[in-house]
């Protein structure tokens, strides 16, 4: 089973993504903030990461940098609010594979993750 880290400070989004990806056959891990995400990333080798751009305390760019330092090849899909084009560009330059803006189409996110994590 592929292991997927879901990082978002909004509980509803975490739960939605968790439900969708569990049904897809992934083992999912949830983090509400950067500290939780990085603690999980220290213990678990993830196959992919879904990462919100705006998280209180430590933003998605900093989390992305730290995850990529540890596991440079892990695909990361960023989720961001509309209008943060400068942050999206920075995330892509740092190695993010895809991005989606909120509100996102859950089926498109599912298809993107399945595509980036297929064998």
Beta strands, then each sheet from edge to edge (+ up, - down):
strand 1: 3-7
strand 2: 27-31
strand 3: 48-52
strand 4: 75-81
strand 5: 98-102
sheet 1: 2+ 1+ 3+ 4+ 5+
end
